[in-house]
Amino acid sequence: MPSMANITVKKNDGTTDVTYTAVVPSAGDKSPAVWRNNSMGSAPAHRTEFSIQSLWNGPRTARKVTGKFMYPVTAVGTDGKTNIVDRGWLTFEGIVPQTMADADINELVSQSANLIGATLIKDSLKTGYAPT
């Protein structure tokens, strides 16, 4: 089982690091671990947030892992208060059968995560269209 830690990723420019600070570790199944980008916004609700949780499937033959990334857009209103005016979401779900060999689980996870990080897939998410 992995230990909770901060996560550093690259911004869209490909060079600037962004650190997602560990906020809450998971307390077990169905309890999400939560990270926030504390470098943006002046309130927790105005910061990007990433969470991940895990649990068994119904027959307890596979582990189900779900993740959610939320990116808020804020603007200062005429009253001087910062308001959330929009939110973008990216979610994922992985089903990992516990009967698979460790090497196969490693390939399943690494290849699928690397595909999501591929330029073509990132461009599809940015434009909102699948490749044609």
N, CA and C atoms as a LAMMPS dump frame, in Angstrom:
ITEM: TIMESTEP
0
ITEM: NUMBER OF ATOMS
396
ITEM: BOX BOUNDS ff ff ff
-5.0000000000000000e+02 5.0000000000000000e+02
-5.0000000000000000e+02 5.0000000000000000e+02
-5.0000000000000000e+02 5.0000000000000000e+02
ITEM: ATOMS id mol type element x y z
1 1 1 N 0.847 -1.167 0
2 1 2 C 0 0 0
3 1 3 C 0.896 1.234 0
4 2 1 N 0.66 2.187 -0.95
5 2 2 C 1.485 3.389 -0.992
6 2 3 C 1.236 4.303 0.206
7 3 1 N 2.248 5.063 0.576
8 3 2 C 2.124 6.031 1.668
9 3 3 C 1.79 7.406 1.101
10 4 1 N 0.981 8.152 1.825
11 4 2 C 0.59 9.501 1.419
12 4 3 C 1.816 10.401 1.345
13 5 1 N 1.9 11.187 0.277
14 5 2 C 3.008 12.125 0.083
15 5 3 C 2.562 13.214 -0.876
16 6 1 N 3.28 14.311 -0.901
17 6 2 C 3.019 15.36 -1.885
18 6 3 C 3.3 14.804 -3.279
19 7 1 N 2.647 15.384 -4.296
20 7 2 C 2.841 14.978 -5.686
21 7 3 C 3.243 16.215 -6.484
22 8 1 N 4.339 16.115 -7.239
23 8 2 C 4.777 17.217 -8.086
24 8 3 C 4.589 16.83 -9.543
25 9 1 N 3.928 17.718 -10.294
26 9 2 C 3.677 17.507 -11.725
27 9 3 C 4.076 18.764 -12.487
28 10 1 N 4.151 18.662 -13.792
29 10 2 C 4.472 19.808 -14.646
30 10 3 C 3.187 20.54 -15.034
31 11 1 N 3.291 21.869 -15.115
32 11 2 C 2.196 22.678 -15.641
33 11 3 C 2.119 22.464 -17.149
34 12 1 N 1.155 23.09 -17.789
35 12 2 C 0.967 22.962 -19.23
36 12 3 C 2.2 23.395 -20.019
37 13 1 N 3.022 24.295 -19.481
38 13 2 C 4.21 24.748 -20.208
39 13 3 C 5.297 23.675 -20.292
40 14 1 N 5.126 22.586 -19.547
41 14 2 C 6.064 21.47 -19.598
42 14 3 C 7.339 21.662 -18.8
43 15 1 N 7.52 22.825 -18.178
44 15 2 C 8.75 23.067 -17.424
45 15 3 C 8.503 23.462 -15.968
46 16 1 N 7.391 24.146 -15.7
47 16 2 C 7.109 24.631 -14.354
48 16 3 C 6.496 23.536 -13.501
49 17 1 N 7.065 23.319 -12.315
50 17 2 C 6.528 22.32 -11.391
51 17 3 C 5.367 22.891 -10.59
52 18 1 N 4.385 22.048 -10.335
53 18 2 C 3.267 22.36 -9.445
54 18 3 C 3.215 21.251 -8.41
55 19 1 N 3.158 21.624 -7.143
56 19 2 C 3.1 20.636 -6.073
57 19 3 C 1.683 20.538 -5.531
58 20 1 N 1.173 19.318 -5.518
59 20 2 C -0.103 19.02 -4.88
60 20 3 C 0.23 18.503 -3.484
61 21 1 N -0.17 19.275 -2.493
62 21 2 C 0.154 18.985 -1.109
63 21 3 C -0.821 17.969 -0.531
64 22 1 N -0.278 16.968 0.142
65 22 2 C -1.112 15.969 0.809
66 22 3 C -1.945 16.659 1.884
67 23 1 N -3.275 16.524 1.789
68 23 2 C -4.176 17.166 2.745
69 23 3 C -4.733 16.139 3.723
70 24 1 N -5.279 15.043 3.174
71 24 2 C -5.899 14.018 4.011
72 24 3 C -5.548 12.647 3.437
73 25 1 N -4.907 11.775 4.214
74 25 2 C -4.684 10.413 3.719
75 25 3 C -5.975 9.611 3.809
76 26 1 N -6.064 8.572 3.018
77 26 2 C -7.225 7.695 3.073
78 26 3 C -7.269 6.976 4.419
79 27 1 N -8.465 6.818 4.943
80 27 2 C -8.646 6.069 6.197
81 27 3 C -9.034 4.625 5.909
82 28 1 N -8.971 4.209 4.644
83 28 2 C -9.342 2.846 4.263
84 28 3 C -10.32 2.87 3.099
85 29 1 N -10.906 1.722 2.788
86 29 2 C -11.822 1.617 1.656
87 29 3 C -12.914 2.677 1.704
88 30 1 N -13.19 3.245 0.543
89 30 2 C -14.217 4.272 0.308
90 30 3 C -13.86 5.633 0.904
91 31 1 N -12.716 5.753 1.532
92 31 2 C -12.276 7.014 2.123
93 31 3 C -11.208 7.612 1.21
94 32 1 N -11.487 8.768 0.589
95 32 2 C -10.513 9.302 -0.368
96 32 3 C -9.289 9.929 0.288
97 33 1 N -8.17 9.806 -0.389
98 33 2 C -6.982 10.596 -0.079
99 33 3 C -7.12 11.877 -0.891
100 34 1 N -6.742 13.02 -0.311
101 34 2 C -6.964 14.313 -0.965
102 34 3 C -5.667 15.124 -1
103 35 1 N -5.425 15.751 -2.165
104 35 2 C -4.305 16.667 -2.362
105 35 3 C -4.84 17.989 -2.894
106 36 1 N -4.157 19.101 -2.576
107 36 2 C -4.53 20.417 -3.108
108 36 3 C -3.299 21.166 -3.587
109 37 1 N -3.515 21.984 -4.621
110 37 2 C -2.486 22.896 -5.091
111 37 3 C -2.633 24.171 -4.266
112 38 1 N -1.851 24.294 -3.211
113 38 2 C -1.97 25.428 -2.303
114 38 3 C -1.357 26.71 -2.844
115 39 1 N -0.766 26.653 -4.043
116 39 2 C -0.162 27.861 -4.609
117 39 3 C -1.192 28.719 -5.344
118 40 1 N -2.413 28.245 -5.477
119 40 2 C -3.431 29.065 -6.135
120 40 3 C -4.596 29.312 -5.187
121 41 1 N -5.208 30.442 -5.349
122 41 2 C -6.367 30.779 -4.54
123 41 3 C -6.008 31.154 -3.114
124 42 1 N -6.899 31.912 -2.5
125 42 2 C -6.674 32.327 -1.121
126 42 3 C -7.558 31.548 -0.149
127 43 1 N -8.37 30.642 -0.679
128 43 2 C -9.248 29.808 0.145
129 43 3 C -9.221 28.387 -0.406
130 44 1 N -9.376 27.376 0.439
131 44 2 C -9.35 25.99 -0.045
132 44 3 C -10.329 25.726 -1.199
133 45 1 N -11.495 26.329 -1.186
134 45 2 C -12.483 26.105 -2.246
135 45 3 C -12.02 26.646 -3.593
136 46 1 N -11.043 27.539 -3.601
137 46 2 C -10.564 28.157 -4.837
138 46 3 C -9.342 27.452 -5.407
139 47 1 N -8.951 26.333 -4.809
140 47 2 C -7.743 25.618 -5.237
141 47 3 C -8.096 24.344 -5.993
142 48 1 N -7.201 23.961 -6.915
143 48 2 C -7.394 22.687 -7.591
144 48 3 C -7.229 21.571 -6.567
145 49 1 N -7.99 20.507 -6.771
146 49 2 C -7.982 19.4 -5.815
147 49 3 C -7.992 18.074 -6.567
148 50 1 N -7.237 17.12 -6.062
149 50 2 C -7.178 15.775 -6.617
150 50 3 C -7.484 14.795 -5.491
151 51 1 N -8.324 13.813 -5.776
152 51 2 C -8.618 12.786 -4.773
153 51 3 C -8.629 11.418 -5.435
154 52 1 N -8.331 10.411 -4.626
155 52 2 C -8.335 9.033 -5.103
156 52 3 C -8.848 8.143 -3.971
157 53 1 N -9.684 7.176 -4.34
158 53 2 C -10.173 6.229 -3.341
159 53 3 C -10.195 4.832 -3.942
160 54 1 N -10.257 3.841 -3.075
161 54 2 C -10.244 2.452 -3.539
162 54 3 C -11.214 1.618 -2.712
163 55 1 N -11.638 0.499 -3.312
164 55 2 C -12.517 -0.449 -2.64
165 55 3 C -12.55 -1.742 -3.44
166 56 1 N -13.099 -2.775 -2.837
167 56 2 C -13.293 -4.048 -3.52
168 56 3 C -14.495 -3.946 -4.455
169 57 1 N -14.474 -4.742 -5.532
170 57 2 C -15.688 -4.878 -6.331
171 57 3 C -16.653 -5.786 -5.563
172 58 1 N -17.857 -6.004 -6.088
173 58 2 C -18.872 -6.805 -5.38
174 58 3 C -18.399 -8.177 -4.932
175 59 1 N -17.891 -9.016 -5.855
176 59 2 C -17.462 -10.371 -5.453
177 59 3 C -16.061 -10.434 -4.828
178 60 1 N -15.433 -9.277 -4.611
179 60 2 C -14.104 -9.197 -4.011
180 60 3 C -13.032 -9.928 -4.832
181 61 1 N -13.153 -9.792 -6.166
182 61 2 C -12.161 -10.389 -7.06
183 61 3 C -11.257 -9.339 -7.686
184 62 1 N -11.596 -8.07 -7.494
185 62 2 C -10.816 -6.983 -8.089
186 62 3 C -10.887 -5.756 -7.195
187 63 1 N -9.843 -4.955 -7.285
188 63 2 C -9.819 -3.675 -6.582
189 63 3 C -10.241 -2.588 -7.568
190 64 1 N -11.104 -1.714 -7.131
191 64 2 C -11.578 -0.599 -7.951
192 64 3 C -10.972 0.686 -7.381
193 65 1 N -10.288 1.433 -8.231
194 65 2 C -9.66 2.682 -7.832
195 65 3 C -10.263 3.804 -8.672
196 66 1 N -10.772 4.84 -8.021
197 66 2 C -11.346 5.975 -8.741
198 66 3 C -10.622 7.245 -8.325
199 67 1 N -10.48 8.138 -9.268
200 67 2 C -9.826 9.406 -8.995
201 67 3 C -10.616 10.549 -9.589
202 68 1 N -10.468 11.727 -8.982
203 68 2 C -11.187 12.905 -9.446
204 68 3 C -10.27 14.118 -9.308
205 69 1 N -10.179 14.89 -10.379
206 69 2 C -9.419 16.137 -10.394
207 69 3 C -10.393 17.264 -10.672
208 70 1 N -10.398 18.295 -9.821
209 70 2 C -11.303 19.426 -9.976
210 70 3 C -10.479 20.699 -10.083
211 71 1 N -10.748 21.475 -11.131
212 71 2 C -10.028 22.721 -11.383
213 71 3 C -11.028 23.871 -11.395
214 72 1 N -11.045 24.708 -10.332
215 72 2 C -11.984 25.83 -10.302
216 72 3 C -11.434 27.065 -11.03
217 73 1 N -12.343 27.838 -11.587
218 73 2 C -11.996 29.12 -12.181
219 73 3 C -12.664 30.188 -11.322
220 74 1 N -11.878 31.164 -10.887
221 74 2 C -12.414 32.195 -9.993
222 74 3 C -12.357 33.567 -10.652
223 75 1 N -13.199 34.46 -10.147
224 75 2 C -13.21 35.855 -10.577
225 75 3 C -13.635 36.704 -9.389
226 76 1 N -13.13 37.916 -9.349
227 76 2 C -13.508 38.837 -8.283
228 76 3 C -14.764 39.576 -8.73
229 77 1 N -15.805 39.497 -7.917
230 77 2 C -17.066 40.155 -8.226
231 77 3 C -17.015 41.641 -7.921
232 78 1 N -18.085 42.335 -8.292
233 78 2 C -18.16 43.776 -8.038
234 78 3 C -18.167 44.091 -6.551
235 79 1 N -18.518 43.089 -5.738
236 79 2 C -18.515 43.281 -4.282
237 79 3 C -17.131 43.049 -3.666
238 80 1 N -16.147 42.706 -4.519
239 80 2 C -14.784 42.488 -4.04
240 80 3 C -14.508 41.072 -3.566
241 81 1 N -15.526 40.218 -3.594
242 81 2 C -15.345 38.834 -3.152
243 81 3 C -14.938 37.952 -4.324
244 82 1 N -14.092 36.959 -4.031
245 82 2 C -13.697 35.988 -5.037
246 82 3 C -14.768 34.906 -5.116
247 83 1 N -15.235 34.661 -6.34
248 83 2 C -16.289 33.664 -6.567
249 83 3 C -15.814 32.602 -7.543
250 84 1 N -16.289 31.388 -7.365
251 84 2 C -16.029 30.327 -8.336
252 84 3 C -17.045 30.51 -9.464
253 85 1 N -16.537 30.718 -10.688
254 85 2 C -17.419 30.954 -11.83
255 85 3 C -17.528 29.737 -12.745
256 86 1 N -16.649 28.768 -12.567
257 86 2 C -16.699 27.548 -13.369
258 86 3 C -15.817 26.502 -12.714
259 87 1 N -16.039 25.239 -13.102
260 87 2 C -15.202 24.128 -12.628
261 87 3 C -15.012 23.137 -13.77
262 88 1 N -13.783 22.683 -13.929
263 88 2 C -13.504 21.601 -14.867
264 88 3 C -13.192 20.338 -14.074
265 89 1 N -13.583 19.185 -14.616
266 89 2 C -13.383 17.9 -13.929
267 89 3 C -12.703 16.914 -14.859
268 90 1 N -11.861 16.096 -14.299
269 90 2 C -11.324 14.937 -14.992
270 90 3 C -11.394 13.79 -14
271 91 1 N -12.027 12.689 -14.401
272 91 2 C -12.162 11.54 -13.511
273 91 3 C -11.593 10.293 -14.187
274 92 1 N -11.246 9.325 -13.384
275 92 2 C -10.811 8.041 -13.928
276 92 3 C -11.252 6.926 -12.998
277 93 1 N -11.297 5.723 -13.555
278 93 2 C -11.636 4.538 -12.768
279 93 3 C -10.814 3.38 -13.301
280 94 1 N -10.215 2.646 -12.411
281 94 2 C -9.444 1.473 -12.794
282 94 3 C -9.957 0.247 -12.052
283 95 1 N -10.099 -0.85 -12.776
284 95 2 C -10.494 -2.128 -12.18
285 95 3 C -9.301 -3.069 -12.344
286 96 1 N -8.75 -3.52 -11.241
287 96 2 C -7.56 -4.369 -11.273
288 96 3 C -7.897 -5.73 -10.666
289 97 1 N -8.11 -6.754 -11.523
290 97 2 C -8.395 -8.089 -11.003
291 97 3 C -7.243 -8.599 -10.141
292 98 1 N -7.569 -9.154 -9.007
293 98 2 C -6.539 -9.635 -8.09
294 98 3 C -5.985 -10.996 -8.489
295 99 1 N -6.528 -11.564 -9.568
296 99 2 C -6.008 -12.833 -10.094
297 99 3 C -4.938 -12.614 -11.156
298 100 1 N -4.716 -11.354 -11.565
299 100 2 C -3.685 -11.053 -12.555
300 100 3 C -2.313 -11.133 -11.905
301 101 1 N -1.34 -11.547 -12.686
302 101 2 C 0.049 -11.569 -12.208
303 101 3 C 0.525 -10.137 -11.978
304 102 1 N 1.438 -9.948 -11.023
305 102 2 C 1.968 -8.619 -10.727
306 102 3 C 2.518 -7.934 -11.975
307 103 1 N 3.222 -8.672 -12.828
308 103 2 C 3.795 -8.084 -14.044
309 103 3 C 2.698 -7.559 -14.964
310 104 1 N 1.581 -8.29 -15.055
311 104 2 C 0.462 -7.848 -15.894
312 104 3 C -0.227 -6.623 -15.288
313 105 1 N -0.379 -6.593 -13.964
314 105 2 C -0.95 -5.417 -13.297
315 105 3 C -0.051 -4.21 -13.548
316 106 1 N 1.252 -4.407 -13.424
317 106 2 C 2.195 -3.304 -13.66
318 106 3 C 2.048 -2.753 -15.074
319 107 1 N 1.937 -3.634 -16.07
320 107 2 C 1.787 -3.188 -17.461
321 107 3 C 0.432 -2.509 -17.674
322 108 1 N -0.636 -3.072 -17.133
323 108 2 C -1.973 -2.469 -17.237
324 108 3 C -1.94 -1.03 -16.737
325 109 1 N -1.409 -0.834 -15.557
326 109 2 C -1.406 0.489 -14.935
327 109 3 C -0.451 1.437 -15.663
328 110 1 N 0.767 1.005 -15.918
329 110 2 C 1.751 1.89 -16.555
330 110 3 C 1.341 2.292 -17.962
331 111 1 N 0.91 1.332 -18.767
332 111 2 C 0.543 1.663 -20.137
333 111 3 C -0.702 2.55 -20.189
334 112 1 N -1.716 2.264 -19.377
335 112 2 C -2.935 3.085 -19.431
336 112 3 C -2.661 4.501 -18.916
337 113 1 N -1.9 4.633 -17.843
338 113 2 C -1.573 5.964 -17.322
339 113 3 C -0.708 6.74 -18.313
340 114 1 N 0.225 6.063 -18.967
341 114 2 C 1.064 6.727 -19.962
342 114 3 C 0.26 7.134 -21.195
343 115 1 N -0.722 6.338 -21.58
344 115 2 C -1.59 6.721 -22.698
345 115 3 C -2.368 7.99 -22.374
346 116 1 N -2.898 8.074 -21.175
347 116 2 C -3.65 9.274 -20.78
348 116 3 C -2.733 10.494 -20.809
349 117 1 N -1.452 10.309 -20.484
350 117 2 C -0.492 11.401 -20.496
351 117 3 C 0.097 11.698 -21.866
352 118 1 N -0.27 10.918 -22.887
353 118 2 C 0.257 11.133 -24.233
354 118 3 C -0.264 12.456 -24.8
355 119 1 N 0.554 13.1 -25.616
356 119 2 C 0.195 14.397 -26.195
357 119 3 C -1.132 14.335 -26.942
358 120 1 N -1.366 13.302 -27.737
359 120 2 C -2.605 13.188 -28.504
360 120 3 C -3.827 13.168 -27.586
361 121 1 N -3.747 12.434 -26.498
362 121 2 C -4.875 12.35 -25.568
363 121 3 C -5.039 13.672 -24.816
364 122 1 N -3.939 14.279 -24.394
365 122 2 C -4.034 15.592 -23.737
366 122 3 C -4.652 16.615 -24.685
367 123 1 N -4.254 16.596 -25.963
368 123 2 C -4.829 17.529 -26.933
369 123 3 C -6.323 17.284 -27.117
370 124 1 N -6.739 16.032 -27.104
371 124 2 C -8.174 15.719 -27.222
372 124 3 C -8.946 16.277 -26.03
373 125 1 N -8.396 16.12 -24.831
374 125 2 C -9.057 16.662 -23.641
375 125 3 C -9.087 18.189 -23.693
376 126 1 N -7.995 18.814 -24.153
377 126 2 C -7.933 20.281 -24.225
378 126 3 C -8.953 20.845 -25.215
379 127 1 N -9.111 20.169 -26.356
380 127 2 C -10.037 20.683 -27.383
381 127 3 C -11.464 20.203 -27.184
382 128 1 N -11.612 19.1 -26.441
383 128 2 C -12.945 18.537 -26.255
384 128 3 C -13.389 17.627 -27.399
385 129 1 N -12.444 17.21 -28.237
386 129 2 C -12.773 16.354 -29.387
387 129 3 C -11.807 15.17 -29.466
388 130 1 N -12.357 14.006 -29.824
389 130 2 C -11.536 12.829 -30.071
390 130 3 C -10.805 13.01 -31.407
391 131 1 N -9.643 12.38 -31.568
392 131 2 C -8.91 12.504 -32.832
393 131 3 C -9.747 12.013 -34.015
394 132 1 N -9.611 12.687 -35.145
395 132 2 C -10.348 12.277 -36.351
396 132 3 C -9.391 11.823 -37.42
